[in-house]
Amino acid sequence: MDAKEDFRNHIQGTTAGVVIGDRALEQRRTSPYIYDLAGAWKAMTGLPFVFAAWVANKQLPPDFIHLFNQANAVGLQNIGAVIAENPFTQYRKREGLAKFLELLGK
């Protein structure tokens, strides 16, 4: 289904959907069954859920890579503030991603 279309009106009966962001908060009011994928992954593997990863299936232009790296650098320069706002006792996101890829057979 086209991701531009708001598909939530199709979620009914035996048709499920993955809803994220603000739409997920709204969907909680109408769907009788709600599953937290991150919670289910953590329960199954004991590892954190990786919500996003930057990947490309083709060569990226050098100017894009440069701008992307600059944006990443800004985030990393402020990592202390980010961690202070989101204290975690363990940083195991890479282990979670590795487990996901392992289960995919990659």
C-alpha positions in Angstrom: 0.0 0.0 0.0 1.2 3.5 -0.8 2.8 4.9 2.4 1.4 8.4 1.5 -2.1 7.1 2.1 -3.4 7.0 5.7 -4.0 3.3 5.7 -5.3 3.2 9.3 -8.9 2.9 8.1 -7.9 -0.5 6.6 -6.9 -1.8 10.1 -9.9 -3.9 11.1 -11.0 -7.5 11.3 -8.0 -9.7 10.4 -6.0 -6.8 8.8 -3.2 -5.5 11.0 -0.8 -2.6 10.4 2.3 -1.0 11.8 1.6 2.5 13.0 4.3 4.8 14.3 4.7 8.3 15.7 1.7 10.5 16.4 -0.6 8.2 14.4 0.2 5.4 16.8 -0.9 7.5 19.7 -4.2 8.2 17.9 -4.6 4.5 16.9 -4.4 3.4 20.5 -7.9 4.9 20.9 -9.5 2.8 18.2 -7.7 -0.5 18.0 -8.6 -3.3 20.4 -5.2 -4.9 20.2 -2.0 -3.0 20.6 1.5 -4.6 20.5 4.7 -2.8 21.4 7.3 -4.2 18.9 10.2 -3.0 21.0 8.8 -4.6 24.1 8.1 -7.9 22.3 11.6 -7.9 20.8 13.2 -7.2 24.3 11.1 -10.0 25.8 12.2 -12.4 23.1 15.9 -11.5 22.8 16.8 -9.6 25.9 18.2 -6.9 23.6 17.1 -3.4 22.7 15.0 -2.8 19.7 16.7 -0.8 16.9 14.1 1.7 15.6 16.0 3.0 12.7 19.3 2.6 10.8 20.8 4.6 8.0 21.3 2.4 5.0 21.5 2.9 1.2 21.2 0.4 -1.6 23.1 2.5 -4.1 26.2 4.8 -4.1 25.4 8.1 -2.4 26.7 11.4 -3.8 29.7 12.8 -2.0 28.0 16.1 -1.1 25.1 14.1 0.6 27.6 12.1 2.6 29.4 15.2 3.7 26.2 16.9 4.8 25.0 13.8 6.5 28.3 13.4 8.4 28.2 17.1 9.5 24.7 16.5 10.9 25.8 13.4 12.7 28.8 15.3 14.1 26.5 17.9 15.6 24.5 15.1 17.3 27.7 13.5 18.6 29.0 16.8 19.9 25.9 17.0 22.0 25.8 13.3 23.0 26.4 14.2 26.7 23.2 16.2 26.8 21.3 13.5 25.0 22.5 10.8 27.4 21.8 13.0 30.4 18.2 13.4 29.2 17.9 9.6 28.5 19.9 7.7 31.1 20.5 4.1 30.2 22.5 1.7 32.3 23.6 -0.3 29.2 24.1 0.7 25.6 23.3 -2.5 23.6 21.6 -1.2 20.4 24.3 -2.8 18.2 23.7 -6.2 19.9 20.0 -5.8 19.2 20.6 -5.0 15.6 23.1 -7.9 15.2 20.5 -10.3 16.7 17.8 -9.0 14.3 20.1 -9.5 11.3 21.1 -13.0 12.6 17.4 -14.0 12.8 16.9 -12.7 9.3 19.8 -15.0 8.2 22.1 -12.2 7.2 
